[in-house]
Amino acid sequence: MLKKLFIAAIAALCVAPSLHAQIAGQGWPQRQSQEQISIDPSGQNITIDKNTYAWRPFDRVVGYSLYGSRYRKALVSKGWGIFLSCVAAPVAAVGTAFALDSWTIREEWCLAGAALVGGGILAVSIPMWSRGQKELDWMLDDYVQRFGPKPYSASLKLGPTYNGMGLALNF
């Protein structure tokens, strides 16, 4: 009875990938066409037509061009965390339970071994998933702060220029 409950719980964990909702097109919605956004060939400068408030959403091209290997590491960490949590942990736990059961070991030991294997994989994969998502969220917030249009805000900034100091009113 206990083994059947354990296998049912593992099967429920296998449904977890379908519960993981991806937000399509992270970044801002576009109000105008992308032709009003220009990126130089090196990918370092993004020009946004601020009069129509059109901008480029945060996608893989922007992520790689602005953040480079840091973006790649965050994607890889999140991807492996999702794979290990949603696929490898349930499969390894069920496989361990059935392998130990076929060796005619007591049922309690089979369940303990399966829980140990599944829990060990989850102990590694969940922090990987969380760390990758946290890093991607930081990059998106940084991109919004640096390049996002602010249609209804005004700022007064004092800073260095080529000829000394300058005062800029942005609105």
Backbone as CSV, one residue per row, in Angstrom:
resi,resn,N_x,N_y,N_z,CA_x,CA_y,CA_z,C_x,C_y,C_z
1,MET,0.825,-1.195,0.000,0.000,0.000,0.000,0.868,1.259,0.000
2,LEU,1.887,1.236,0.846,2.754,2.401,0.955,3.525,2.635,-0.343
3,LYS,3.928,1.539,-0.984,4.658,1.652,-2.236,3.777,2.272,-3.327
4,LYS,2.507,1.898,-3.378,1.601,2.454,-4.382,1.374,3.947,-4.157
5,LEU,1.285,4.366,-2.896,1.148,5.800,-2.603,2.395,6.563,-3.032
6,PHE,3.552,5.959,-2.789,4.802,6.606,-3.169,4.896,6.754,-4.685
7,ILE,4.542,5.715,-5.409,4.593,5.772,-6.875,3.578,6.785,-7.397
8,ALA,2.412,6.885,-6.768,1.426,7.891,-7.171,1.960,9.303,-6.926
9,ALA,2.679,9.492,-5.831,3.260,10.810,-5.553,4.332,11.151,-6.576
10,ILE,5.138,10.191,-6.959,6.168,10.427,-7.974,5.513,10.748,-9.312
11,ALA,4.445,10.059,-9.649,3.736,10.343,-10.899,3.154,11.750,-10.873
12,ALA,2.682,12.186,-9.717,2.175,13.560,-9.603,3.299,14.565,-9.804
13,LEU,4.504,14.232,-9.333,5.647,15.121,-9.563,6.002,15.220,-11.037
14,CYS,5.737,14.165,-11.776,6.028,14.191,-13.210,5.121,15.153,-13.953
15,VAL,4.006,15.526,-13.345,3.084,16.479,-13.964,3.585,17.905,-13.749
16,ALA,4.549,18.094,-12.865,5.043,19.431,-12.525,5.495,20.255,-13.724
17,PRO,6.121,19.668,-14.775,6.515,20.537,-15.897,5.342,21.241,-16.557
18,SER,4.185,20.605,-16.575,3.047,21.268,-17.208,2.523,22.403,-16.351
19,LEU,2.832,22.375,-15.071,2.394,23.453,-14.191,3.338,24.651,-14.234
20,HIS,4.510,24.441,-14.802,5.503,25.513,-14.887,5.149,26.410,-16.069
21,ALA,4.541,27.534,-15.782,4.097,28.438,-16.852,5.233,29.365,-17.247
22,GLN,5.469,29.449,-18.524,6.471,30.371,-19.051,5.787,31.665,-19.453
23,ILE,6.363,32.760,-19.098,5.835,34.046,-19.520,6.380,34.322,-20.904
24,ALA,5.501,34.429,-21.884,5.933,34.628,-23.269,6.425,36.040,-23.469
25,GLY,7.588,36.169,-24.068,8.119,37.479,-24.427,8.377,38.367,-23.233
26,GLN,9.273,37.945,-22.335,9.565,38.794,-21.190,10.063,40.143,-21.683
27,GLY,9.700,41.160,-21.012,10.040,42.510,-21.434,8.765,43.309,-21.536
28,TRP,8.785,44.343,-22.311,7.618,45.194,-22.422,6.837,44.855,-23.666
29,PRO,5.539,45.096,-23.657,4.791,44.928,-24.899,5.156,46.033,-25.871
30,GLN,5.091,45.733,-27.134,5.447,46.724,-28.131,4.208,47.469,-28.587
31,ARG,4.299,48.763,-28.613,3.177,49.568,-29.085,3.312,49.922,-30.552
32,GLN,4.509,49.828,-31.076,4.753,50.149,-32.477,5.558,49.007,-33.091
33,SER,5.838,49.112,-34.378,6.595,48.056,-35.050,8.070,48.129,-34.664
34,GLN,8.795,47.036,-34.887,10.207,46.992,-34.530,11.074,47.813,-35.474
35,GLU,10.529,48.280,-36.588,11.342,49.089,-37.499,11.751,50.411,-36.849
36,GLN,11.052,50.827,-35.820,11.384,52.074,-35.143,12.442,51.863,-34.068
37,ILE,12.962,50.663,-33.981,14.027,50.341,-33.047,15.231,49.923,-33.866
38,SER,16.362,50.503,-33.593,17.548,50.111,-34.351,18.645,49.672,-33.397
39,ILE,19.304,48.593,-33.770,20.429,48.072,-33.000,21.630,48.092,-33.917
40,ASP,22.730,48.672,-33.443,23.911,48.698,-34.297,24.454,47.276,-34.463
41,PRO,25.236,47.027,-35.521,25.700,45.657,-35.801,26.458,45.006,-34.657
42,SER,27.149,45.775,-33.837,27.882,45.176,-32.731,26.955,44.780,-31.589
43,GLY,25.710,45.287,-31.595,24.751,44.951,-30.557,24.927,45.733,-29.278
44,GLN,25.777,46.745,-29.268,26.046,47.497,-28.055,25.069,48.648,-27.835
45,ASN,24.610,49.276,-28.916,23.733,50.435,-28.780,22.349,50.135,-29.331
46,ILE,21.350,50.484,-28.561,19.968,50.323,-28.979,19.355,51.713,-29.055
47,THR,18.816,52.061,-30.215,18.173,53.359,-30.392,16.669,53.150,-30.383
48,ILE,15.996,53.899,-29.532,14.560,53.767,-29.378,13.907,55.087,-29.763
49,ASP,12.866,55.027,-30.584,12.115,56.219,-30.943,11.227,56.565,-29.756
50,LYS,11.674,57.498,-28.930,10.961,57.809,-27.691,9.692,58.618,-27.930
51,ASN,9.506,59.164,-29.123,8.283,59.923,-29.381,7.072,59.010,-29.501
52,THR,7.270,57.791,-29.993,6.149,56.864,-30.120,6.184,55.806,-29.017
53,TYR,7.157,55.873,-28.141,7.305,54.931,-27.043,7.373,53.485,-27.532
54,ALA,8.113,53.272,-28.580,8.354,51.920,-29.067,9.687,51.460,-28.505
55,TRP,9.793,50.223,-28.184,11.027,49.700,-27.618,11.193,48.246,-28.011
56,ARG,12.364,47.733,-27.776,12.655,46.329,-28.094,12.455,45.510,-26.826
57,PRO,11.678,44.443,-26.898,11.500,43.607,-25.702,12.782,42.858,-25.368
58,PHE,12.897,42.458,-24.120,14.062,41.712,-23.661,13.946,40.284,-24.179
59,ASP,14.782,39.943,-25.142,14.785,38.601,-25.704,16.210,38.056,-25.667
60,ARG,16.427,36.898,-26.294,17.757,36.275,-26.256,18.823,37.135,-26.930
61,VAL,18.462,37.808,-28.018,19.445,38.656,-28.716,19.913,39.777,-27.800
62,VAL,18.973,40.443,-27.154,19.328,41.530,-26.235,20.080,40.963,-25.032
63,GLY,19.632,39.835,-24.502,20.304,39.237,-23.348,21.752,38.892,-23.626
64,TYR,22.003,38.239,-24.771,23.385,37.880,-25.111,24.224,39.113,-25.434
65,SER,23.650,40.107,-26.114,24.456,41.258,-26.511,24.780,42.170,-25.336
66,LEU,23.908,42.256,-24.352,24.174,43.154,-23.225,24.855,42.468,-22.045
67,TYR,24.513,41.208,-21.782,25.006,40.544,-20.579,25.947,39.376,-20.858
68,GLY,26.020,38.923,-22.104,26.999,37.923,-22.514,26.941,36.611,-21.760
69,SER,28.085,36.201,-21.220,28.183,34.893,-20.581,27.350,34.828,-19.300
70,ARG,27.115,35.948,-18.671,26.284,35.954,-17.467,24.851,35.526,-17.805
71,TYR,24.347,35.986,-18.945,23.015,35.593,-19.406,22.988,34.104,-19.756
72,ARG,24.024,33.634,-20.444,24.093,32.221,-20.816,24.138,31.338,-19.574
73,LYS,24.944,31.699,-18.578,25.045,30.900,-17.358,23.708,30.851,-16.615
74,ALA,22.991,31.965,-16.587,21.684,31.981,-15.923,20.683,31.088,-16.646
75,LEU,20.692,31.142,-17.992,19.788,30.269,-18.756,20.119,28.793,-18.541
76,VAL,21.398,28.459,-18.563,21.816,27.065,-18.387,21.460,26.581,-16.980
77,SER,21.706,27.407,-15.975,21.399,27.024,-14.601,19.903,26.791,-14.416
78,LYS,19.099,27.685,-14.943,17.648,27.527,-14.825,17.177,26.293,-15.598
79,GLY,17.695,26.093,-16.800,17.283,24.951,-17.608,17.609,23.618,-16.959
80,TRP,18.839,23.480,-16.448,19.209,22.236,-15.779,18.424,22.050,-14.490
81,GLY,18.148,23.120,-13.777,17.345,23.015,-12.559,15.945,22.506,-12.852
82,ILE,15.331,23.015,-13.919,13.993,22.559,-14.303,14.038,21.090,-14.728
83,PHE,15.022,20.723,-15.536,15.124,19.337,-15.999,15.333,18.372,-14.831
84,LEU,16.262,18.699,-13.949,16.537,17.801,-12.830,15.348,17.698,-11.879
85,SER,14.657,18.819,-11.635,13.520,18.803,-10.710,12.322,18.066,-11.278
86,CYS,12.012,18.326,-12.525,10.762,17.818,-13.099,10.900,16.476,-13.807
87,VAL,12.093,16.115,-14.221,12.261,14.868,-14.968,13.186,13.901,-14.232
88,ALA,14.393,14.328,-13.930,15.389,13.401,-13.390,15.047,12.910,-11.986
89,ALA,14.567,13.776,-11.106,14.267,13.351,-9.735,13.151,12.310,-9.695
90,PRO,11.997,12.541,-10.366,10.959,11.497,-10.328,11.397,10.193,-10.982
91,VAL,12.082,10.282,-12.117,12.517,9.063,-12.811,13.532,8.302,-11.960
92,ALA,14.476,9.004,-11.362,15.482,8.341,-10.531,14.852,7.721,-9.293
93,ALA,13.896,8.400,-8.677,13.255,7.857,-7.480,12.446,6.605,-7.805
94,VAL,11.665,6.655,-8.863,10.871,5.481,-9.252,11.799,4.345,-9.684
95,GLY,12.834,4.665,-10.450,13.783,3.642,-10.872,14.482,2.988,-9.696
96,THR,14.859,3.786,-8.705,15.507,3.229,-7.517,14.550,2.328,-6.750
97,ALA,13.306,2.760,-6.612,12.328,1.939,-5.882,12.118,0.597,-6.579
98,PHE,11.970,0.605,-7.895,11.754,-0.653,-8.615,13.016,-1.509,-8.635
99,ALA,14.196,-0.884,-8.731,15.435,-1.672,-8.738,15.643,-2.358,-7.397
100,LEU,15.417,-1.638,-6.312,15.589,-2.251,-4.998,14.524,-3.309,-4.737
101,ASP,13.313,-3.075,-5.271,12.241,-4.053,-5.099,12.550,-5.352,-5.847
102,SER,13.188,-5.240,-6.997,13.518,-6.452,-7.768,14.618,-7.265,-7.098
103,TRP,15.364,-6.679,-6.183,16.402,-7.407,-5.462,15.851,-8.044,-4.184
104,THR,14.544,-8.036,-4.040,13.830,-8.582,-2.884,14.347,-8.016,-1.567
105,ILE,14.519,-6.710,-1.562,14.860,-6.002,-0.327,13.544,-5.562,0.302
106,ARG,13.523,-5.378,1.586,12.286,-5.006,2.266,11.724,-3.711,1.701
107,GLU,10.405,-3.589,1.734,9.698,-2.447,1.132,10.114,-1.119,1.759
108,GLU,10.361,-1.101,3.049,10.755,0.144,3.723,12.095,0.649,3.193
109,TRP,13.019,-0.278,2.935,14.327,0.107,2.416,14.211,0.614,0.981
110,CYS,13.302,0.029,0.201,13.084,0.498,-1.172,12.600,1.939,-1.178
111,LEU,11.629,2.205,-0.315,11.084,3.567,-0.250,12.110,4.553,0.293
112,ALA,12.892,4.127,1.272,13.915,5.013,1.826,14.978,5.343,0.775
113,GLY,15.378,4.324,0.019,16.377,4.567,-1.035,15.851,5.494,-2.113
114,ALA,14.589,5.285,-2.518,13.990,6.148,-3.537,13.848,7.577,-3.040
115,ALA,13.441,7.740,-1.777,13.308,9.083,-1.210,14.669,9.767,-1.102
116,LEU,15.686,9.000,-0.759,17.031,9.563,-0.640,17.556,10.030,-1.998
117,VAL,17.375,9.218,-3.026,17.837,9.591,-4.363,17.057,10.795,-4.887
118,GLY,15.721,10.725,-4.816,14.895,11.843,-5.300,15.146,13.124,-4.516
119,GLY,15.259,13.004,-3.205,15.523,14.185,-2.371,16.897,14.785,-2.628
120,GLY,17.884,13.923,-2.874,19.230,14.434,-3.175,19.260,15.227,-4.471
121,ILE,18.576,14.712,-5.486,18.532,15.436,-6.761,17.778,16.751,-6.604
122,LEU,16.670,16.730,-5.858,15.907,17.965,-5.632,16.697,18.975,-4.810
123,ALA,17.524,18.491,-3.879,18.329,19.404,-3.059,19.345,20.172,-3.899
124,VAL,19.739,19.610,-5.023,20.674,20.286,-5.927,19.931,21.110,-6.972
125,SER,18.841,20.558,-7.503,18.186,21.191,-8.655,17.348,22.404,-8.306
126,ILE,16.684,22.403,-7.185,15.836,23.552,-6.837,16.662,24.820,-6.622
127,PRO,17.802,24.776,-5.908,18.622,25.993,-5.834,19.169,26.444,-7.193
128,MET,19.490,25.484,-8.075,19.947,25.861,-9.426,18.858,26.612,-10.166
129,TRP,17.653,26.100,-10.124,16.504,26.710,-10.791,16.254,28.097,-10.231
130,SER,16.263,28.207,-8.909,16.007,29.489,-8.250,17.093,30.515,-8.559
131,ARG,18.352,30.096,-8.513,19.459,31.010,-8.776,19.438,31.505,-10.223
132,GLY,19.154,30.616,-11.170,19.065,31.020,-12.569,17.930,31.999,-12.806
133,GLN,16.757,31.736,-12.210,15.620,32.640,-12.379,15.888,33.989,-11.718
134,LYS,16.532,33.976,-10.555,16.845,35.237,-9.873,17.796,36.086,-10.716
135,GLU,18.773,35.441,-11.330,19.731,36.151,-12.177,19.045,36.718,-13.420
136,LEU,18.156,35.941,-14.049,17.419,36.433,-15.218,16.503,37.595,-14.838
137,ASP,15.876,37.514,-13.675,15.033,38.619,-13.207,15.858,39.885,-12.983
138,TRP,17.061,39.725,-12.416,17.922,40.888,-12.212,18.282,41.535,-13.550
139,MET,18.613,40.718,-14.544,18.971,41.257,-15.861,17.794,41.988,-16.493
140,LEU,16.600,41.444,-16.368,15.418,42.110,-16.918,15.170,43.438,-16.209
141,ASP,15.297,43.470,-14.887,15.109,44.719,-14.150,16.163,45.751,-14.538
142,ASP,17.410,45.307,-14.693,18.475,46.215,-15.104,18.212,46.770,-16.501
143,TYR,17.761,45.923,-17.411,17.456,46.361,-18.777,16.329,47.388,-18.789
144,VAL,15.293,47.141,-17.997,14.172,48.079,-17.925,14.636,49.418,-17.367
145,GLN,15.454,49.375,-16.338,15.932,50.616,-15.723,16.831,51.411,-16.672
146,ARG,17.695,50.720,-17.416,18.645,51.419,-18.280,18.052,51.873,-19.602
147,PHE,17.201,51.035,-20.228,16.761,51.309,-21.594,15.266,51.557,-21.741
148,GLY,14.510,51.376,-20.691,13.066,51.526,-20.805,12.650,52.980,-20.935
149,PRO,11.731,53.256,-21.838,11.242,54.626,-21.955,10.397,54.996,-20.744
150,LYS,10.470,56.226,-20.371,9.699,56.727,-19.249,8.810,57.851,-19.765
151,PRO,7.665,57.499,-20.340,6.863,58.481,-21.067,6.289,59.594,-20.205
152,TYR,6.076,59.341,-18.924,5.429,60.366,-18.109,6.311,60.825,-16.964
153,SER,7.616,60.773,-17.142,8.496,61.193,-16.063,9.444,62.281,-16.557
154,ALA,9.846,63.108,-15.641,10.816,64.162,-15.932,11.948,64.047,-14.920
155,SER,13.144,64.407,-15.359,14.275,64.347,-14.441,15.206,65.521,-14.702
156,LEU,15.860,65.928,-13.657,16.856,66.998,-13.723,18.163,66.384,-13.238
157,LYS,19.174,66.370,-14.122,20.441,65.716,-13.788,21.593,66.687,-13.972
158,LEU,22.526,66.602,-13.059,23.752,67.379,-13.131,24.883,66.382,-13.331
159,GLY,25.717,66.612,-14.360,26.785,65.665,-14.616,27.873,66.240,-15.489
160,PRO,28.982,65.487,-15.629,30.113,65.964,-16.427,29.798,65.903,-17.927
161,THR,30.330,66.852,-18.671,30.227,66.886,-20.126,31.619,67.069,-20.690
162,TYR,31.736,67.212,-22.033,33.040,67.422,-22.656,33.633,68.774,-22.258
163,ASN,32.790,69.752,-21.974,33.279,71.104,-21.660,33.205,71.438,-20.184
164,GLY,32.991,70.462,-19.321,32.892,70.747,-17.894,31.693,70.073,-17.284
165,MET,30.833,70.873,-16.654,29.626,70.355,-16.014,28.409,70.771,-16.821
166,GLY,27.338,69.968,-16.723,26.125,70.292,-17.455,24.888,69.947,-16.651
167,LEU,23.832,70.668,-16.913,22.543,70.452,-16.279,21.563,70.021,-17.365
168,ALA,20.923,68.865,-17.195,20.027,68.346,-18.228,18.633,68.156,-17.653
169,LEU,17.639,68.682,-18.360,16.240,68.475,-18.022,15.669,67.507,-19.052
170,ASN,15.319,66.311,-18.614,14.751,65.289,-19.500,13.281,65.138,-19.172
171,PHE,12.459,65.204,-20.220,11.025,64.996,-20.014,10.420,64.312,-21.198
